[in-house]
Amino acid sequence: MIEPLSTSDAPMIGRYRVRGVLGAGGMGRVVLATGPDGRFVAIKQIHSHLLDDREFRARFEREVAISARVSGAFTAAVVDFDTTGETPWLASVFIAGVELDKAVRELGPLPVPALRTLASGMASALHSIHSTGLVHRDLKPANVILAADGPRVIDFGIAQAVGTGAALTEVGAVVGSPAYMSPEQANSEPVTSASDVFSLGSLLCMAATGTAPFASSSAPYTLFNIVHSEPQLDQVPAPLRDLIAGCLRKDPRARPTPAQILDYLGVLPVQAQPWPAPVHAEIADQTRKLAALTSDPEATQIISAHTPIASSAPAEIPVTKRRTALRLGIVAAIAVVIAGAITAVTLRGDESTPAPQDTPQAMPTETLPGLDQLRGTDTCTWVPRALGNTLPAEVAEKASPDVSAWRWQATSSWGCDGNSGGAHIAVEVGAALNGFESGKQVVNGYAIARRGDDCAFAIEGSEQAARWGIIVDTFSRGECRLADHVLSRLTATLDELRPDTAAQKSLSSVDPCVLVDNSAFAALGAVVTKSAHSCEWSGDSTVRITLSQPRRRATSLEEKVIDIGDGVLVDDLGSAMLGLHECRRVYQFRKVGETFREDVEVLVSNPNQREGQLCAIADPLVKQAVGRLPAR
């Protein structure tokens, strides 16, 4: 049972009203609080008896500094902190969700689609963490939260900057959780980002089978197995077996990088509910109860830490007014904060700056150019130029104001990703707007959609065949000043969009819907949906053609190249990663420098047919598409 506040506890920490105590560890405790806007945050404090110990203060300051460096869609950023006061504290947004170890323990191993979502989200998180020069060092199921829209990686208490060699404990001590350590950690050797990849392999194995691959009856035996034994992966579903085996290689140099894992997994289908239904029912129930609690500003809650995951959403509990205790089944984020963990967060701050114009009277007066005009856009030239040389001071609070100093790089769909170290922007041109809700927001005459409470917006296109637009995501939530500024600048410069002169020899300018004969699908009564670089026909079978510019795949994960006839060679990559009712073919159109390649992917699926039957459909489509590609 999570304890209520004692009479000696301060009711406020900074600007946050304390509601109850979530948990405690050797270094400190974490309390649940609400911010000035009514949102829940988890606040970590050092135990009072350690406040005079310089080592613990220094460690806490280091934890805050490291947490503040990490951002991304599947990690979190610090909301607020005070390391110099009488009682140092660190605040982060409270995320509704279920910890991975609890979900597997109570529901059993995850199904393959959920495992693929987990693997992709975790690889994205590690890519974000490692890009800041950090190694997590304690990746385990208890530090992963299954939120409604994907996994969240938490707890950077023992994370370390690569190459610093900073000691966190006495010489010879092993840092981490034994069952999920890498061989380097087990031998007390220096660790690199590859160590986190090994831990990811162990975590995915546990999610797939219910058991960590090296777990034994004691920590010493577990560490011995990690260093000397090969994992037994017979119980791992075939679609994940090769990936997990690659992550669990003893030699760090032989493991794939997070980027290579993402390329191996490919583009996953959008799922409204990526986890088993009971997990989403639990999340929905938590969200309802938190909303009910927020409606009574004077309520105090006692939260059960051991509520089992129900098979369906439980009935809503009415709110008891004033200071009556409210028992909430909020299990998800408890693991985030117990034993010195840091709750997953999304960036927030002063909300004095309004979101994009939201007035019932405002009506769109402008429309985006068509997809044919947007294809081939050099997004990484357009976006920095539209933003100008310097961000306004009110926007640049958590970002480098010098736009030219940001790191800008193309995404796999010819969008652009910008990172200043303190802020992150991604812009995708002509992307499908799955998960974005149309509203009455208008910026410079253009209709704007938004994805939930995230600072992710989309300038909506005008075609009715499918919802698409220009997506702007700043990977934060609540305070959206940076996103507002980017939207304002991009909508003001849309008339400056010009196709890249090099795009005529690139897949970026190709309409995927014209690569195959549409009459074959029309005979089946199929429905066509599309975005700038993908096209999908949905009938008895679903056929999707995707054009992309991914990073080159890791040699260690490369599958065989096969000839499907007429001299057309395709990667047989991913067939094992999919179910038996899907066939995926990837044709490499060309290499782009030393880092990227341009691919044509054909995916055919049908729950009533086997892979061989579906590949018989996919192969002629691949050959037809290859024959219609531009000359290189």
N, C-alpha and C positions, 0 to 999 in steps of 0.2 A: 504494500500500500504506500503510495506517495504521500508524504506528510504535509499537513498544513503548516502555515507559518507559526512560529512561537511568538509569545508576547514581546520577546527581546529583539525580534527581527525587524529591520527597517522596512516600512511599507513601500518605499521607493528606492530604486537604484538609478541614478541619473534621471532621465526623463521617463523611466519605465516603472509601472506599477506592478509590484510583485504579487503573484496569485497563490503560489505554493512551491514546495520543494520537490523537484523531479528526481534527484538522486545525488549521490556523493561518492567520491573516490578518495584515494590517499592524498591527492594534492588539493582537492577542492570540492565544491558542490555546484549543482546547477539548479536554478530556479526557473519557474515559468512566470512570465510577466507579459504585460500588454504595453505597447507603445502609445504615444499620443494619438495615433490614428486608430487605435483599437486592435491592431494586429498583434498576434502572439509572437513572442521571442523567447529564446532560451538564453539565460545569462549565467555564465560560469564565473565563479569566484574562488580565490585561494582561501584555504582554511585559515582562520584567524591565528592559530598557533604557529603558522609558517610565515607570517607576514614580516617578521624580523629576520628571516633567513634570506640573505642576499642571493643564494643559489636558486631558491624557489622563485623569487621575484624575477630573476634573470631568465629562468626557464619559461615562466609565464609570458614575459615580454617577447621572448623568442617565438613562442607558440602563436601569439597575436600577430607578430610580424610575418610569419610564414603563412598563416591563414589569410592574411590580407593580400598576399601575392597570388592566391589561387582563385581563378574564376573560370566559368564555362557552363555550358548547359547542364552538365551532369556533376558538377561540383558546386561550390558555393563561395560567396564573398562575405567578408565581415560587415556587419551592420553598424556597430558602434563599439567603442571600448574606452577604458581608462586604465592605463598602466602606472600612472604616477600618483594616484590618490591614496588615501589611507587604506582602502580596500580595493585592490585592482579587480577589474571585471571585463568580460568579453561577451558581447551580445550578438546573437544570430537569429535569423527567422526560424520559427518552429514549423517544420514540414510534416504535414499529415502523410502517413505511410506506414508500412510494415517492414520491420527489419528482416533481412533475408534469412538469417538463421532461424528466426521464429516461423517464417512462412514455410520453410522446408520441414522444420520439426513437426509442425502441426498439420500441414497439408500434403507432405511428401515431396518428392523431386518435382521440379518445374517441367512442364511440357516443352517440346523442342522450340515452338515459336517464341515462348517466353525466354528460353535460354538464349536464343539468338538476339533478342532484344536486350537481355542482360549483358551479353558479351559485347555487343556493339556500344551500348551505353557506357560500360566500364572502360572499353578501349578509348572512347572519346574523352572520358574523364582523365584517364592516365595521360593521353596526349596533351590535354590542357595542363595537367600538373607538371609533366616533364618539360613542357615548353617554357615554364618559368624557372627551370633549373632546379626543381625539387624532386625528391624521391619520397613517396608516402611512407614506406617501410612497415606499415601495419595494415595491409589490405586483407580483410577477413570478412566473413558474412555479417558479423555484428556491426561492422562499419559501413554497411551498405543498406540503404533504405529504398524499398520499392514504393516510389511515389506514383501518383496516378498517371503521369506522363513519362515515366522512365525511372531508372535507378539514380540514386544520389550517393556519392562517396563522401564520407565524413571523417572527422577526427584526424587532425594533423598534429597531434601532440608530440609524436616522435619523428615527424617528417624532417628531412635534412637536405640542405643544399648540396648538389653534386660537387664532389671534389673538396668540400670543406674539411671533412674528417673530424668534425666537431664531436667531442665525446659527450654523451648524455648520461653515462653511468660510469661506474668504476671499470678499470681495465679488465678485459676478459668477460665482461657481462654480455649476455645475449639479449638484444633489444628486439621486441616483437612478440607475436603470438605463435608459439611453437608449431602448431599444425599447419600454419600458412606461411611459414618462413621460406626463404630461398636457401640453397646450399651455402651461399656466401654469408648470409646472416647466421646460419647454424654454426659456421666455422669462425664467426667473429671477424670476418674479412670485410674490407671496404665494399660498399654496395653501390650499384649504379641503377639506372632506370630499368635495366633488365631484371633486377630483383623483383620489382613490382609486377612484371609480366609473369614471372614464375608463381608469385602469390595469386595472380589472376587465374592461372591454370588450376591451382588447387581450389580456389573459390568456385570456379565453374564446375569442376568435378563434383564438389560437394552439392552444388545446386542441382546437378544432373542425376546424382545417385543417392544423395542423403548422407554421404560419408566423405570426409577429407581423404585424399589419396594416400597420405603417409601417416595418418593418425594411428597411435598405438596406446598401450595401457599406461604409459608414463611419458613425461616430456623427454627424458634422455633417449628412450627407444624411438620416439617420434623424430627427434633430430637425427638419429642414426639413419633412419629410413630415408629422410630427405637427402642426406649426403650420399648414401650408398645403394639405395634400393630403387628399382624402376617401378613406376606406378602401374597398377593393374587397372586398365581402363575398359575391361570387357563389359561392364555394366553401363558405361557411358553410351548414350544413343549415337549411332553411326554418324549422323550429320555433324556432331561436335567432336568426335574422337580425335581426328587429325589435328584440329586446332588446339585442343587441350594438350595433346602429346607434344606439339611444337612448343607450347608455353613452358612445359615441364622438363625441357632439356637441361641437363646439368651444366653444360657450358653456356654461360650468359651470352656469348657471341652468336650462338646458334638459335637463340630465341627470336621470334618475330618482334618487331616494334609495334606499338599501338596503331600507328598509321597503316602498317602492313596487315594487321588484324582487321582493320576496317575495310581495307581493299578486298581482303579474302571473303569477308562476310557479304560484301556488295550492298546494294541499296535494298533496304528492308521495306516491305509493304507497310503502309500506315495502318495502325491498329488503334481503335478508340479505347480498347481495354487490353493492354499488353500482358497483364498478369491473370492468373486464375480468378474466376468470379468472386470467390470469398474474400480475396485480398481487396478487390475494388469495393466490395460491400463494406469491409472494415474501414477503408479510407473515407467512403461517403458518410459513414456513421460518425467518424471522428470529426469530419468537417461540419456536419449538422450540429454536433454538440458544442464544438468550439464557437460556432456562430451564435448558438443559444446563450452561451456564457458571456460572450461579448455584449449581448443585448442588455445585460444587467451590469453596469459599471462597478457595483459594489460587491459583486459575488466573489466568493472564495471557493476554490475547488479542491477536492481530494481525488486523485486519479489512481485507478487501479493499474498496477504494473503487470498483472498476470491474466488479463482478460483473454480467453481463447478466441481464435478467429472463427467466427460463425460461418455456417454454410450459406447464410443469406443475411441481408442487412437486418439488424434487430430493430425493434420498434423504437421510435424516438421518445426520449425521456423529457418530460416537461421541465421547464426551468423553475426553480424555487427562488423566490425573490429575496433581496437583501442578503444577509450573511449566512444563509442556509448552505450547507455543504452540497456540492454537486459532484456525483461520481461519474467520471467519464471513462469510457473504454479506450483511452488513447495509448495504445501500446506502441505505435509505430516509432515515434520519435524518442521513446524512453531510452532505447539502445543508443541513441545519438548522444546522450548526455551522461549515461552511467559510466563510472570509472574513468572520469577525466576526458570523455569524448567531447568534441565540439559539434553542435547541431548543424546539420546542413542548412545553408542559408542561400537566399538570393538577394542581390544588392538592393538596398533601400537607403533612403535618406530623407532630407527635408522635402516635403511634397508641396512647397509653396509654388512651384512652377506647374501650371496645369498640363494635363495630357493634351493630345491633339484636339482641336476645336470640336466640341461636343454640344451642339445646339440643335434643338428640334427644327428650328427654322432653316438651318443651313442645308442647301441642296447641292449635289455635285454639278459642276458646270463644265468640267473637262473630262476627257477620256484618254486612256493610254493608247499609244500606237499599237497596232496589231502585233501578234507574235512574229509574223514574217519580218516586220521592221525591227523588232527587238533582238532577234537572233543575230549572233555575230557581234554583239556589243562588247567593246573592251571595257568591262565593268571596273577593272582596277585602274583605268585611266580616268573614267568618268567620276567615280565616287570621290577620290582625293581632290580632284579639281573642283567638284561641286562644293566640297566643304571649305575650300580656300586654304590659306596657309596656316591660319590660327583659329582655334576654337574660342568662343566667348568665355569669359572667366566663369560665368555662372554655370556653363555646361562642362567646363574642363576641371571641375572640382576633383574628380577621381580619374582624370585622364590627362595625358600629356597634351598641352595646348598646341604644340607644334605638330601639325598634321603630317608634314613631310618627314618627320622622324618616326612615324608609326611604321610597323611592319605590315606591308600589304602583299597579299598573295592570292592567286586564283584558287577557287574551290573546284571540286570535281565536276560541277555543273556550270563552269565558266562564270560563276559569281565572283565576289571578292570578299576576302576576310582581312580585317584590319585589327591590329593589336598594339596597344601602347604600353602594355605591362600592367596598367591600372584600369584599362577599359578595353572592351572588345566589341567590334561591329562586324556583322556579316550582312551582305546584300546579295540577293538572288534575283535575277531578272527573268521574268516569265515562269515563275515557279507555281506549282499547284498549291492552292490555299486550303489544304486539309487542316482542320482544327481552328481556322480563323473565322471569327463571327463578324458578319457585316453589321455595321451600326450607322449612326447618324454623324459620325466624325468626318470632317472635311478639312483638308489642308490644301491651300492654294487652288481650291476648286475641285480637287480629286477626292473621290470616296476612299475612306481608310477603314480597313478591317483590323481586328486585334485578336491575338491568341490568348484567351483567358486573362489572367492578371499579369502575364509576363509583359516586359517591354519589347514585345515583338509585334510589329505592325506590317500591314501590306497595303500598297497602293493598288486598288482593285482594277482589273482589266474589264473590258466591256463586252467580250464575247460570251455567249450563253452556252456554248457546247461544254464548257468546263470552267470551274472557278480557278483563275490564275491571276497573277499580278507580280508586283515587285516587292519582295519581302525585305524588311529591315529589322534585324534582331540585334539587341544589345546585351542579351544574356543576363538580364537583371529583372527585377520585379518592383513594382510600387512607384518609386521615383524614376520618371522616364525622361528627364530633361535632355539627355544625350540623344535618345531615340527621336524625341520631338524635333530637335535641331536638325538631325540627319534627314528626317522626313521633309522638313521645311525646305532644306537646301536641294534635295533631290527633285521634289516636285517643281521647284522654281527653275530647274535646269533640264527638264525632260526634253525640251526642244533642242538641246545640244547633243542628244544621243546620236552617235554615228557608228555604223558598223566598222569593225576593225578591218583594215585593208587586207590583212593576212587571213581573215575569216573565210575567204572564198575557197581556200584549200583545207579548211578545218571543218570538223563535224559541228562546230558551234553555230554555223549558219544553215545547217541542214534541217529540214522539217522531217521528223521521224515518221510522220503519218503518211508520207508519200513514198516511203522506201519499199512498201509492199502493195500488192494489188488489193484495194479495199473491197472489190466486188466479191471476193471469196468470203469476207466476213459479213457483208450485207445479206448474202444468201442464208446465213445462219441467224439473221435477225440481231446481230451484235450491236452494241452501243459503243460509240467511240468517245473517249475522253482524252484530253491532252494537256500538256504544258509545253514550254518552249523546246524541251529536249526529251520528252517522253510521249508515247502514244499508247493507248490501251483499248483493246476490243474485248468486250465482255458478253459472251453468249454461253453456250454449253461449256466451252472452254474459255479461259481468259488468256489473252496474248498481250504481252507488253514489250514494246521496243524502247530501250533507253539509250541515249547517246551521252557519254560522259568523258571526263578527262581525269581519271584517277591517277594516284601515284603508282609507279611500277611496283608490282607485287614482289614479295620476298621469295627468293629462290627456294627457301626451306618449305614454303607453303604452296609452291607452284605444282599444279596438276599437269598431267600429260596433255600434249597438243595432238589433236586428232584431225584427220582429213574427212570432211563430211561429203566429199564429192566435188567434181569440177575444180579441183585444186584449191578449194576453200579450207583454210586451216583455222580451227577454233580452239580456244582453251576449254578443256573439260573441267574447268575450275568451278566449284560451287555445286555440282550435281550432288556430291556427297553431303553438302551442307544443307541441302533442301530435303523436303520429304519425298516419299516414293511417288507422289502424285504431281511432281513438277519436273520440268526439264529446262536447264539454263545453258545457253551457248554464248560465249564471249568472243567476238572477232576483234583483233587488234588492227585498227585502221592505220595508225602511225605512231611513232615515238616522238615525243616533244622534249627535246633537250635530254638531260640526264635524269630527270626526276619524274616526268609525267608520260602518259600514253593516252591516246584517244581510242575509245572502245565503242563497239556496237553490241549491245546485250539484247538477246531475245529470250524471253521467259514465257513458257507455256505451262499452264496448270489446269487440272481438272480432277476433282476429288473422286471421280469414277473411273479414272484411267491410270495406268502405271507409267513409270518414267519412260520406258522404251516406246510406248505408243505416242507419248507426248513429244519425244525427240523426233519421231517420224513427222510430226507437224512442224516442229521448230526448224529442222535442218533445211527444208526447201525455202522457208521464209528467210533464213540467214543468207542463203545463196542469192535469193532475189534481191535482198537489201544490199548485199555487197556489190551487185551489178549496177546499182543505182547511185553509188557513192561518188563524190566528186573526184576528179583526177588529182593525184598527189604531185 
